[in-house]
């Protein structure tokens, strides 16, 4: 299996492993092994059921190896992933992709600046990938930070929805948010004495049509985090896939709780303005003499469809593009999310949440239970349950008018084991 890598990737690999610096100490090496078994079920008139797979099962394994190296003010970082999936769930995903329901991670991999992903197994019931998920070289001084390579970056303060996070945000239903997908970028940060900072990034991307680097597919952004009392703020100015994006985020305490308000106007390249909003109130408290925290979040999707009788084939191009890129995950406009975490014991936590489409009254309930079996081993049991009539987002949207075929989140349960080394 051959990795399509350039000479710069080889240089970074050497730097990370300490070869590039004779005075570098031993590299810091860690790993996470994740094993999971998942069962899914869909309605009899779903797109998957029409292919004879209303029930599916997927076994998966993922190994993430993490290497970090310091020498003076320089640092190298490498995360390498090997993942394997087997079962009828792989067949379902393949059939959905054939019907136009794409996986955003596959789309993003095709547009990566660096082609570091080798080909893997891609069969009818089995698939595997190898991926360099972090490969960067950085320099840090008292005020200046600079990094080049594949790295992760998160902006905004949403709990479930992330309108200010333009670069590979987690989906609202994501259950594994420990490591975010890395993106190829040039990153710079200036740290002010009061704790504020200014970040600037450039994310070159390739055209998925011909594989060449293209400005229309790339992004550049400035992000300013201002520290103040009692209010903190974040400000964003970006050029993203040809659109101009502004962003403002304000966070302020209110008694024991914390309020956060986020507004992200997008001036679309083809004309028009889409304004996304996110408002969250969160609080920590005691419930049944146990530690707990909770949140209530309102999200307005500026690219969403305002009605509740649309079909998937009616989704406009600007929304479909963001769905394909994994920047937006919902087709409607107004959403309410409520959730929290209860620490039943210091080693066992329960995290329920529900996402409601306010306009069509459909909902998605999510539950995660985590048990720390020992210091470096976690057992997670979880699932999701969509609720709502046909014709709603979580109950099932018709693929096209009068088709009688619907697409909705599946009923899902999973058992996951995380082992850290």
N, C-alpha and C positions, 0 to 999 in steps of 0.2 A: 504494500500500500504506500503510495508516494505522496508526500505533502508538497503542495505547490507553494513554495515559499521563496521570497526574494532574499538578497544578501543582507538587507537591513534587519530582517527577522532573525537571521543567523547571528548577526552582531548582538542583537538584544538578548538572544538566548545565552550567548557567551557572557554578556554582562551580568545577567541575572544569576548565573551559576558561579559567578566570581572569577571567571577566567580572565576577564578584561582588566581586573585590578589585582595586582600581586599582594597588596596589603589588605584585601578584603578578608573578613572573618568567615566562619562557616555559614553557609546559607541556612535560613530558617525554612524548614520544610514541614508542611502539614497536609492532611488529606481528609476528605469526607467521602464515605461510601454510603450510598442511598439505595435501598431495596424497597420495591413497592408492588403491591397487587391491587388492581383496580377493577371494579365491576360497573358497567353502565347499562342503562335501559332507556329506551325511547318509546314513544307512542306508536301504535300500529300503522298510522298514516304518516310517519316521519320519513325523511329522506333516507335515513339508514335502514329503516324497516322495509322500505320498498326494494332494498338490495338484499333482503333476507337476513338482516343483522339488527333486529330490534334489541337484542341483548348481546353485549360484548364483554370480553375479559382481556386485560393487558397485564403482563408481567414485565417489570422493568428494573434495570440496574444502572446506576450512574456513579462513576468514580471521578472526583475532582481532586487533582494534585496541585498544591499551592506552594510556590517557591518564592521567597523574598530575600533579597541580598542588599546590604548597605556597604558602602565604602565612602567614608567622609560624608559629604553633603549629597552624594549621589545615591540613587536607589533603583533597583531593578525588580520587576514583579512579573511572575508568570503563573497563570492558572491554566491547567490543561484538563480537558474533559473527555471522558470516554463513556458513552451511553449506549444501552442496548434495550430494545423493546420487542416483545413477542406476544402474539395473540390476535384474536379477532378484532380488537380495537385498532390495530395497525391497518387491517383491511378496511375498516370503517373510515379511518382518516384518509386513506388512499381514494376511496370512492367519493368522499366529500370533496376532496381536491379536484377530482375529475368533474364534479358538478359545479366547480367554481368557488367552493368554500375553502379558502387558502389558509395556511398556517403562517402568521406574520413572521415567525422566526426564519422560515424558509425564504420568504421574500427579502428580508433584511440580509441574509447570508449572501444572496446573489448581488447585493449592492455594496458589500463591504469593500473598503479601500484596499485592504490587504487580503489576498486570496490565500488564507492559511488553512482552510478546511479541506482535508482529503476526502475522496469519495469513500463511502462505506457500504455496508450491506443495505440493500433497499428492495427487499422481497415483498411478496404479497402479505405474509404474516410476520415477517421479521425485518427490523431495520436497526442500524447502528450508525453512530457518527463519532468522529474525533474532532475536537475543536479547541483551538487556542483561544480561551475566553478572556484572558488578560495577558497582554504582552506589552509592557511599557517600560521606558527608561525615564527617570525623573531626577530633577535637581531641586533642592530646597535650602533656602537661607532664612534669615530672620523675617524678611518681608516678601521674598519672591519664591514662588513655586512654579516649576515648569515640567510638563510631562509630554512625551510623544509616544503614541502607540495605542493599543487596544485597552480601553479602560472603561469603568462604569462611573456614571454621573447622575445624580438625582437632584431635581429642583422642585420646589413646592412643598406644601404641608398637608395635603389631603390624606385621609385615612384609607379610603376605598378608591376614590377617583383622583386623577392627577393631571389636570388640564395644563399646568405650567411645566410639567415634565415632558419635554419634547423628544427625549432620546430613550427609546425602549422602556417605557413605563410598565409597571406591573399591571396585569389585568385586574379588574375588580374582584374576580373570583380566584385569583392566584392563591394557592395554599402553601407554596414554597417561595418565600420572599427573602431568603437568607443571602442569596447571591444574585445580583442583577446581571443581565447579559451585557457584555462589554461591546463598546462601539469604537471604531477607529477614529482617533481625533488628535489634534494638537491642543493642549490645555495650558493656560497660564493663569496665575492667581497672584494678586498683590494683597498682602495682609497689612491692615492699618493698626496702629497702636491701641485703638479703642476696642478692638475685636471685630470691627467691620472688615469686609473684604470685597474685592472686585475680581470676577472671573471672566475670562474670555476664551472661547473655543472655536475651532474650525473643524467641521466634520466632512471630509471629502467622501463622496459616494460615487459608485459606478452606475451607469445606466443599465437596467436589467435587459434592455433590448440588444445592445452591442458590447457591453462590458467595459466601455470607456468611461473615464472620469468625466463628470458632467456637472457644471455649476447649477443647473436646474434641479439636480438630484441632491445637491450638497446643502450644508447648513453652516451658519456662523452666528454666534450669539455673544452678548455681554450680559452678565448677571451681577447685580450689586446687592450685597447683603449688608444692611445697616443695623448696627446694634444700638438700641436706645432703651430708655426706661420711662414708662412701663411697656412701650410698644416697640416691637421689632418689625422691620419691613424688608421685603425683597422686591427688586425691580428687574425686569427683563426686556431686552431689545434683541430681536433675532430676525434673521432671514432664513426661512426653512422651506425647502422644496419650492422655491419661487415665491412663497408668501411672506409678507411682513408680519411679524408677531410682536405684540407688546404684552407685558404682564406686570401685575402689581399684587403683592401679597402682604397682608398686615396681620400680625399676631399680637394679642394683648390679653393679660390675665383679667379675669372677672371673678373676684372672690377666690375660691379654691379651684375654679375651672379655668380653661384657656379657650379663647375665641380665635379663630383664624378665618380670614376672608381673602379669597383669591379671585382676580378678574383677569381674563386673557382674551383681548380682542385680536382677531386675525384678519388682516387685510388681504383678501384672496387675490392671487395673481390674475384670475379671470374676472375679477370685479366682485364687489360686495364685501360686507364685513360680517364675520361670525364672532359672537361674544360668548365665551364660556365662563361660567362662574362656579365657585366652590366655597361653601361656608361650613365650618366644623366647630362644634363645641365639644370639648372632652374634659373629663374629670376623673380623679382617683378618689375612691371612697372605700368604706368597709361594708360588706354584705354578709350577714350570718357570721359575723366575727371573723371574716376572711377578707384579705386584700382583693380589691377589684378595681377595674377602670372601665369606663364606658364612653361612647361618643354618639352624637347625632350629626349627620352630614347631609347637606343639600347640594345637589349638583345639577347644573344646567349645561347641557350639551349644545353648544352653539351651532354644530353641524347636523343636529338631529332632525328627524321628521316630526312635525308638530301634530299630525293626525294619529289615529290609532286603528286605521283600516287599510294601511298600505301593505304591499307585498314586497318581497325581497328584490324582485326585478325592477321595482320602482325607485330603489335607492339611488340618489344622485351621485354623480361622479366624484365630487369633492369629499363626500362622506365615505364612499366606497374605497377611495384611495387611502384614507386614514384608517379604515378598518383593515385593509390589506397590509399597511405598514405597522399596525399595532400601536398607533397613536390614540385612537378612539376605539372603544369596544362595545358601544351601545348605539342603537339606531334611533331611539326616542330623544326627547328633549329634557324632561324634568324627572329627577330621581331623588329618592330619600333612602339613606342607609342608616341603620341603627345597629350597634354591636358593642362588644366589650370582651373583657377577659376576667375570669374568676379564678383565683388561686385557691383551689380547694385544699390542697396541701402544698408545702414548699416545692414538691416534686411533681405535682399533678395540676394541670391547668385546663380549663374549659373556655373556649372562645366561640360563642354563637354570634351570628350576624344575619341581617336580612336586607336585601336590596329591593326597593319597590319602584316600579315605573308609575309615576303619579298619574299620568294621563290615561293609561289603559288598565291600571289597577292589577297588573300582573306582578309577580314577585319571585325572588330567588332566595331561599334560606340556605345558609352555610353553617356547618358546625365542625369545629376542630378540637380534638382532645389530645393533649400532649403529656406523656408520662416519662419522666427522666429515670430510666431503669438503673443507671449508674452514671458515674461522672461524665463519660464520653459517649453515652448511648441514649438515644431518645426513640420512643415508640409513639407514633402519631396515628390516630384513627379519625377519619373525617368523612364528610360527604356533602352533597348539595341536593336540594329538592326544588325544582321549578314549580310554580303555581300560577294558574291563570287559564282562561278559556282559549280555544284556538282563535287565531287572529291577533293575539297579543304577543309582545316581545318574548316573555318568558313562558307563555303557554304554547307558542308556536306560530311563526309567521309563515304564510303561504309563499312558496317559492316563486310562483307567478300566478296571475289571475286565473281562477277556476281550475288550477292544476290538481287540487285536492292533496297536494304533498306539502308537508310543513317541516320547518326547521326550528328547533328550540334546544336550549341546554338539556342535557340528559340527566336523568336521575342517577346519582353517582355515589358510590362508597369506596373507600380505599383504606389500606393498611400500609404504613410506611415505617421503615426502620432507618434511622440515621446513626452511623458510627463514625466518630471523629478520631483521628490519629495525630 
